Amino acid sequence: MRIGIITPIIILLPRSHNEWEVNASVDDLVAVATAADRLGYHHLTASEHIAVPVGVEARRGKRYWDLLSTLSFLAAHTRSIRLATNMVVLPYHHPLEIVKHYGTLDLLSGGRLILGVGVGSLREEFELLDKGFAGRGDRADDALRAIRASWGQREPRYDGEHYAFGDVVVDPAGIQERVPLWIGGRTDRSLRRAFEHGDAWVPFLLGPDEVRSMLDRAAESPAAQARPQALDVALWPEPALDVLREPERIREQFDEHVAAGATILNYRFPSRSLEHHLEQMEALPEILDFSWET
């Protein structure tokens, strides 16, 4: 089991962010990241949206710090915690753009990148950015193949259905021999995509019972049977609980998500202040009687 944090401040989700985050400072963000690093958390996260239309702000969130800039900045302030993109919207980018941007981050961080990707679902943002919404799943699958083929390759070559390139130099292109690919989504197709291309599936807006049911249905699929190793499953325990006030419920929630198939858990901490947030981060491993695995 690996445990990470949904990084506060850099994203304000509807009905789930803490009031202190709204006016928190960069120093506050650094305090959270360095504490997570010191305490042994496996990873922290940052998410991608470029321009959220006002009409969908209420359901999508009103703040998303730039993903690459934020993780690059936090890489310089931390030593061992991994840096997870949660998620890069694949259809917004050419595969070589992703390899170059995040390969550089992998180099700068000493090989700490986790590349989480998704196909995206905010049609309004696709239209705003002049990116095709229809057919994005097929393009994403081809992009994943292209990223796998290009990662760590100074002179990558790929010839696929939607992307083809060669006779180019991409330097740097990542230092991990195999970058962990986490696939986001909440559909059967996203799970199949994770089996086929990824190292972990990261569903959202699904309860533990739904996740367990989808994993059970997929277990005998050709994609699942063809894998040489088990697929990790990263879940976000909901509702977020105050670790200090509800330790028993925290333990029960942990067990529920492990039973659902989770091998990775991403925690968010409902808190009154930065200090309250840090106190909960420190208390969580003790309450779970957890030995960190990195």
CORCOR-V198684 format. One record per residue. N is the residue number from 1. RES is the residue in three letters. SS is DSSP state (2 for helix, 1 for strand, 0 for the rest). BURIAL is + if it has 24 or more other ideal C-beta (glycine too) atoms within 12 Angstrom, else -. D_FIRST is the distance of its C-alpha to the first C-alpha in Angstrom with 2 decimals. Layout:
{{N | RES | SS | BURIAL | D_FIRST} {N | RES | SS | BURIAL | D_FIRST}}
This chain:
{{1 | MET | 0 | + | 0.00} {2 | ARG | 1 | + | 3.79} {3 | ILE | 1 | + | 6.65} {4 | GLY | 1 | + | 10.11} {5 | ILE | 1 | + | 13.55} {6 | ILE | 0 | + | 16.26} {7 | THR | 0 | + | 18.92} {8 | PRO | 0 | + | 21.95} {9 | ILE | 0 | + | 25.60} {10 | ILE | 0 | + | 25.40} {11 | ILE | 1 | + | 25.08} {12 | LEU | 1 | + | 26.94} {13 | LEU | 0 | + | 25.93} {14 | PRO | 0 | - | 28.46} {15 | ARG | 0 | - | 28.18} {16 | SER | 0 | - | 24.79} {17 | HIS | 0 | + | 25.52} {18 | ASN | 0 | + | 26.74} {19 | GLU | 2 | - | 30.42} {20 | TRP | 2 | - | 30.02} {21 | GLU | 2 | + | 28.22} {22 | VAL | 2 | - | 31.42} {23 | ASN | 0 | - | 33.37} {24 | ALA | 0 | + | 30.66} {25 | SER | 0 | - | 31.46} {26 | VAL | 2 | - | 29.98} {27 | ASP | 2 | - | 29.79} {28 | ASP | 2 | + | 27.64} {29 | LEU | 2 | + | 25.21} {30 | VAL | 2 | + | 25.18} {31 | ALA | 2 | + | 24.58} {32 | VAL | 2 | + | 21.39} {33 | ALA | 2 | + | 20.11} {34 | THR | 2 | + | 21.17} {35 | ALA | 2 | + | 19.68} {36 | ALA | 2 | + | 16.21} {37 | ASP | 2 | + | 16.81} {38 | ARG | 2 | - | 18.19} {39 | LEU | 2 | + | 15.53} {40 | GLY | 0 | + | 12.77} {41 | TYR | 0 | + | 11.04} {42 | HIS | 0 | + | 9.54} {43 | HIS | 1 | + | 12.11} {44 | LEU | 1 | + | 15.01} {45 | THR | 1 | + | 16.86} {46 | ALA | 1 | + | 20.48} {47 | SER | 0 | + | 22.24} {48 | GLU | 0 | + | 25.48} {49 | HIS | 0 | + | 28.64} {50 | ILE | 0 | + | 31.94} {51 | ALA | 0 | - | 34.48} {52 | VAL | 0 | + | 33.74} {53 | PRO | 0 | - | 37.03} {54 | VAL | 2 | - | 38.32} {55 | GLY | 2 | - | 38.67} {56 | VAL | 2 | - | 34.94} {57 | GLU | 2 | - | 33.80} {58 | ALA | 2 | - | 33.49} {59 | ARG | 2 | - | 30.78} {60 | ARG | 2 | + | 29.09} {61 | GLY | 0 | + | 29.17} {62 | LYS | 0 | - | 31.66} {63 | ARG | 1 | + | 29.87} {64 | TYR | 1 | + | 27.81} {65 | TRP | 0 | + | 28.14} {66 | ASP | 0 | - | 28.59} {67 | LEU | 2 | + | 25.26} {68 | LEU | 2 | + | 26.31} {69 | SER | 2 | - | 28.36} {70 | THR | 2 | + | 25.78} {71 | LEU | 2 | + | 22.95} {72 | SER | 2 | + | 25.62} {73 | PHE | 2 | + | 26.82} {74 | LEU | 2 | + | 23.46} {75 | ALA | 2 | + | 22.83} {76 | ALA | 2 | - | 25.98} {77 | HIS | 2 | + | 24.85} {78 | THR | 0 | + | 21.47} {79 | ARG | 0 | - | 20.53} {80 | SER | 0 | + | 16.95} {81 | ILE | 0 | + | 14.94} {82 | ARG | 1 | + | 14.54} {83 | LEU | 1 | + | 16.88} {84 | ALA | 1 | + | 15.96} {85 | THR | 1 | + | 18.94} {86 | ASN | 0 | + | 18.34} {87 | MET | 0 | + | 20.64} {88 | VAL | 1 | + | 23.55} {89 | VAL | 1 | + | 26.14} {90 | LEU | 2 | + | 27.07} {91 | PRO | 2 | + | 30.63} {92 | TYR | 2 | + | 31.62} {93 | HIS | 0 | + | 31.43} {94 | HIS | 0 | + | 32.78} {95 | PRO | 2 | + | 30.15} {96 | LEU | 2 | + | 31.80} {97 | GLU | 2 | + | 31.64} {98 | ILE | 2 | + | 27.86} {99 | VAL | 2 | + | 27.77} {100 | LYS | 2 | + | 30.20} {101 | HIS | 2 | + | 28.72} {102 | TYR | 2 | + | 25.06} {103 | GLY | 2 | + | 26.00} {104 | THR | 2 | + | 27.88} {105 | LEU | 2 | + | 24.96} {106 | ASP | 2 | + | 22.88} {107 | LEU | 2 | + | 25.78} {108 | LEU | 2 | + | 26.29} {109 | SER | 0 | + | 22.70} {110 | GLY | 0 | - | 22.54} {111 | GLY | 0 | + | 20.26} {112 | ARG | 0 | + | 17.60} {113 | LEU | 1 | + | 18.13} {114 | ILE | 1 | + | 15.82} {115 | LEU | 1 | + | 18.50} {116 | GLY | 1 | + | 17.83} {117 | VAL | 1 | + | 20.96} {118 | GLY | 1 | + | 22.69} {119 | VAL | 0 | + | 26.21} {120 | GLY | 0 | + | 27.26} {121 | SER | 0 | + | 29.13} {122 | LEU | 0 | + | 31.42} {123 | ARG | 2 | - | 34.74} {124 | GLU | 2 | - | 36.70} {125 | GLU | 2 | + | 34.80} {126 | PHE | 2 | + | 35.22} {127 | GLU | 2 | - | 38.93} {128 | LEU | 2 | - | 39.22} {129 | LEU | 0 | - | 37.78} {130 | ASP | 0 | - | 39.90} {131 | LYS | 0 | + | 37.00} {132 | GLY | 0 | - | 37.35} {133 | PHE | 0 | - | 35.40} {134 | ALA | 0 | - | 36.54} {135 | GLY | 0 | - | 35.04} {136 | ARG | 2 | + | 32.10} {137 | GLY | 2 | + | 29.66} {138 | ASP | 2 | - | 31.63} {139 | ARG | 2 | + | 31.97} {140 | ALA | 2 | + | 28.25} {141 | ASP | 2 | + | 27.63} {142 | ASP | 2 | + | 30.28} {143 | ALA | 2 | + | 28.92} {144 | LEU | 2 | + | 25.51} {145 | ARG | 2 | + | 27.45} {146 | ALA | 2 | + | 29.52} {147 | ILE | 2 | + | 26.64} {148 | ARG | 2 | + | 25.12} {149 | ALA | 2 | + | 28.64} {150 | SER | 2 | + | 29.38} {151 | TRP | 0 | + | 26.33} {152 | GLY | 0 | + | 27.48} {153 | GLN | 0 | + | 30.95} {154 | ARG | 0 | - | 33.84} {155 | GLU | 0 | - | 36.15} {156 | PRO | 0 | + | 34.10} {157 | ARG | 0 | - | 35.72} {158 | TYR | 1 | + | 34.83} {159 | ASP | 1 | - | 37.01} {160 | GLY | 0 | + | 35.50} {161 | GLU | 0 | - | 36.73} {162 | HIS | 0 | + | 36.35} {163 | TYR | 0 | + | 35.78} {164 | ALA | 1 | - | 37.73} {165 | PHE | 1 | + | 38.28} {166 | GLY | 0 | - | 39.42} {167 | ASP | 0 | - | 41.64} {168 | VAL | 0 | - | 39.57} {169 | VAL | 0 | - | 37.80} {170 | VAL | 0 | + | 34.47} {171 | ASP | 0 | - | 33.73} {172 | PRO | 0 | + | 31.10} {173 | ALA | 0 | + | 28.83} {174 | GLY | 0 | + | 25.44} {175 | ILE | 0 | + | 24.58} {176 | GLN | 0 | + | 21.28} {177 | GLU | 0 | - | 22.36} {178 | ARG | 0 | - | 20.04} {179 | VAL | 0 | + | 18.75} {180 | PRO | 1 | + | 15.51} {181 | LEU | 1 | + | 17.02} {182 | TRP | 1 | + | 15.33} {183 | ILE | 1 | + | 17.79} {184 | GLY | 1 | + | 18.55} {185 | GLY | 0 | + | 20.69} {186 | ARG | 0 | + | 21.25} {187 | THR | 0 | - | 23.58} {188 | ASP | 2 | + | 23.63} {189 | ARG | 2 | + | 24.88} {190 | SER | 2 | + | 21.95} {191 | LEU | 2 | + | 19.65} {192 | ARG | 2 | + | 22.18} {193 | ARG | 2 | + | 22.23} {194 | ALA | 2 | + | 18.49} {195 | PHE | 2 | + | 19.04} {196 | GLU | 2 | + | 22.11} {197 | HIS | 2 | + | 21.26} {198 | GLY | 0 | + | 17.65} {199 | ASP | 0 | + | 14.23} {200 | ALA | 1 | + | 12.55} {201 | TRP | 1 | + | 14.28} {202 | VAL | 1 | + | 14.36} {203 | PRO | 0 | + | 16.68} {204 | PHE | 0 | + | 18.54} {205 | LEU | 0 | - | 20.90} {206 | LEU | 0 | + | 19.55} {207 | GLY | 0 | - | 18.68} {208 | PRO | 2 | + | 16.05} {209 | ASP | 2 | - | 18.97} {210 | GLU | 2 | - | 20.14} {211 | VAL | 2 | + | 16.87} {212 | ARG | 2 | - | 16.72} {213 | SER | 2 | - | 20.39} {214 | MET | 2 | + | 20.18} {215 | LEU | 2 | + | 17.53} {216 | ASP | 2 | - | 19.73} {217 | ARG | 2 | - | 22.81} {218 | ALA | 2 | + | 21.54} {219 | ALA | 0 | - | 20.23} {220 | GLU | 0 | - | 23.76} {221 | SER | 0 | - | 24.74} {222 | PRO | 2 | - | 26.11} {223 | ALA | 2 | + | 23.54} {224 | ALA | 2 | + | 20.63} {225 | GLN | 2 | - | 22.64} {226 | ALA | 0 | - | 23.50} {227 | ARG | 0 | - | 20.04} {228 | PRO | 0 | - | 19.55} {229 | GLN | 0 | - | 15.74} {230 | ALA | 0 | - | 13.30} {231 | LEU | 0 | + | 12.75} {232 | ASP | 1 | + | 9.48} {233 | VAL | 1 | + | 9.92} {234 | ALA | 1 | + | 9.63} {235 | LEU | 1 | + | 11.25} {236 | TRP | 0 | + | 13.28} {237 | PRO | 0 | + | 13.88} {238 | GLU | 0 | + | 17.65} {239 | PRO | 0 | - | 19.83} {240 | ALA | 0 | + | 18.67} {241 | LEU | 0 | + | 19.43} {242 | ASP | 0 | + | 20.88} {243 | VAL | 0 | + | 18.42} {244 | LEU | 0 | + | 21.46} {245 | ARG | 0 | - | 23.55} {246 | GLU | 0 | - | 21.24} {247 | PRO | 2 | - | 18.70} {248 | GLU | 2 | - | 19.06} {249 | ARG | 2 | - | 18.58} {250 | ILE | 2 | + | 15.41} {251 | ARG | 2 | - | 14.02} {252 | GLU | 2 | - | 15.56} {253 | GLN | 2 | + | 14.24} {254 | PHE | 2 | + | 10.58} {255 | ASP | 2 | - | 11.56} {256 | GLU | 2 | - | 13.55} {257 | HIS | 2 | + | 11.01} {258 | VAL | 2 | + | 8.68} {259 | ALA | 2 | - | 12.16} {260 | ALA | 0 | + | 13.02} {261 | GLY | 0 | + | 10.57} {262 | ALA | 0 | + | 7.87} {263 | THR | 0 | + | 4.80} {264 | ILE | 1 | + | 5.47} {265 | LEU | 1 | + | 7.61} {266 | ASN | 1 | + | 10.87} {267 | TYR | 1 | + | 12.93} {268 | ARG | 0 | + | 16.70} {269 | PHE | 0 | + | 18.81} {270 | PRO | 0 | + | 22.26} {271 | SER | 0 | + | 24.46} {272 | ARG | 0 | - | 28.14} {273 | SER | 0 | - | 28.09} {274 | LEU | 2 | + | 26.26} {275 | GLU | 2 | - | 26.37} {276 | HIS | 2 | + | 24.89} {277 | HIS | 2 | + | 22.01} {278 | LEU | 2 | + | 21.36} {279 | GLU | 2 | - | 21.68} {280 | GLN | 2 | + | 18.95} {281 | MET | 2 | + | 16.56} {282 | GLU | 2 | - | 17.46} {283 | ALA | 2 | + | 17.21} {284 | LEU | 2 | + | 13.84} {285 | PRO | 2 | + | 11.79} {286 | GLU | 2 | - | 14.78} {287 | ILE | 2 | + | 15.02} {288 | LEU | 0 | + | 11.54} {289 | ASP | 0 | - | 12.31} {290 | PHE | 0 | - | 9.11} {291 | SER | 0 | - | 9.20} {292 | TRP | 0 | - | 8.06} {293 | GLU | 0 | - | 6.85} {294 | THR | 0 | - | 9.15}}
